[in-house]
Amino acid sequence: MPTMIKKMLAPLLLLVMFGCSSDSSTNDPIDFTEANEQEIQAFIAAQELNAQRSSTGLYYVINDPGFGDRPTSGSNVTVAYRGYFTNGDVFDESGPEGISFNLNQVIPGWTEGITYFGEGGSGMLLVPSRLGYGNTGRGSIPGGAVLVFDVNVLSIN
């Protein structure tokens, strides 16, 4: 009987040992950098946009640069915006009166991107996931998502 138990326990022990081991590759964050870059490039081409790329990988289109001073990364601003994915699905939108916030309290793509516009300026921000909500996402925004924002800087407060 002890030999039979050993024969049954050996495969069971192997199953427990290897079945429960963690595969670190499944726990590592996915790097969306290249996929985001390709998605943004395809969107720019399809929309025939004249977009500029910053050193961080943020793309922006300036339709109207606005006037006067531009905000800094610590400025409080009022911005009217529409946020959507590259497929056109809207995930967020302000009213025409916009919303006020401090640029150091928003996603990095906005902290950087809004500083390219003066008061009254408008354009588009194409935000790769690492400058948006990263690998985890937020609410209806999935992890790894490229975000597109039409923005109008109403005021620097």
Secondary structure, 3 states (H helix, E strand, C coil): CHHHHHHHHHHHHHHHHHHCCCCHHHHCCCCCHHHHHHHHHHHHHHHCCCCEECCCCCEEEEEECCECCCCCCCCEEEEEEEEECCCCCEEEECCCCCEEEEHHHCCHHHHHHHHHCCECCEEEEEECHHHCCCCCCECCECCCCCEEEEEEEEEEC
